[in-house]
Amino acid sequence: MSERERIKANLIKEIGKCRSCRFCVDVCPTYQASHGVESLSSFGRLQIIKYLLKGNLELDDAMAYCLYSCLQCGRCEVVCKSKGQSLEIGELIQTGRTLVSQTLVEGKSNEKV
């Protein structure tokens, strides 16, 4: 298994730990500014990453925008920890961004991430 495949597998595993409680959505400033577009929330971004990695979504400009619009403010992590989950959401999103960026740099935008 390559390093990239190991990172993808670990990221899918970590995202799978999310309980889908969506408490993080309410504190996300980009979600609030978008008047409720869930793909612009921390939970939505985690789902986008998961489905990109599994090959259920294709990487396009809209998906990249959703991932890169995260401000990395950490509000989602605070509420996640207060509810007993303790996911490092910012780190998960950042790792997803890295995988997406590598795919774009390699010129494989039509391939799976």
N, C-alpha and C positions, 0 to 999 in steps of 0.2 A: 504494500500500500504506500503510495507516494505521500509526501508531507501535505500536499494540497488536499488529497482525499481524506487524510486523517483529520485535518482541520475542518473540512466539510462535515464529516461524520460526527465530530465532537460538537460542532455548532448545532447540527440538527438535534442531537441528544440534549443539549442544554436548552434549546428553545422548547423542546418537548416537555420540559419541567414546568413550563408556564401553566398555571391553573385556569387561564382565560377568565379571570375575575374582572378584568378591564378597569380596575381602580386606577391604573396608570393612565388610562385615556383621559380622565377628567382633569389631570394636572398637567397635561402636555400643552405647552404654549402654541405649538404649530397646529395642533388639533383645534384649540380654541380660536386661533386666528382664521382657520379655514371654515369656521362655523359648522364643525362636525363631520369633516371628511376623515373617516376612520383610517384610511391608508396613510394619513399624515399624523398618526398617533404612534406612540411607542409599540402598542400591541399590534397595530396594523403593519408597522415596519417589520416586526418579528415574523408575522405571517408571510409577508412578501418574501423575506429572506428564506424562510422554510420552503415555500413553494418554488422559488427560483432554484434552490439547491436540489430539490427533488425532481425538477424538470417539469413541474405543472404549470409554470409561468415562463414566458420568454422575456429576456432582458430587453427593455426598450427605454426610450427617454423618460416615459412616465414612471416606470419602476425606479429608474436611477434617481429621478427627482424626489420621489418619496423617501428613498434611503438617505439622500444627501441633504434633505431639508431638516433633518434632526439637528437640534442645536446643541446636543450633548450637555444639557443643563443639569441632568441628574435628578430631576423631580420625580420621574418614574421610578427610579431606584429607591428613593426615600419612601414612597408609598408602598412599593413592593416589599421592602424590608419591614415596614410597619404592619403589614398584613401577614408576615411570617414566611414569605416566599424567598426573599433574598437573591433574586436573579440580578446579575450584573448586566442590565439591559443595555447600557451605553457601550460596554465592551462587546456585547453580542452584535449590536448594530455596527460598530466599528469593524469588527471582524468580517461581517457580511459585506460592508463597503469595500474592504480590501479584496475579497474574492471577486466582487463585481468589477473593481478597477483592473485587476489582473486580467480578467476576461476581456474587457474593453481594450486594454493595451495590446493584448495578443491578437486583436482583430477578430475575435470570435463572437461577435455580438449576436449572431444567429444560432450559436450553440448553447448548450446547457452551461450554467455557471459552474 
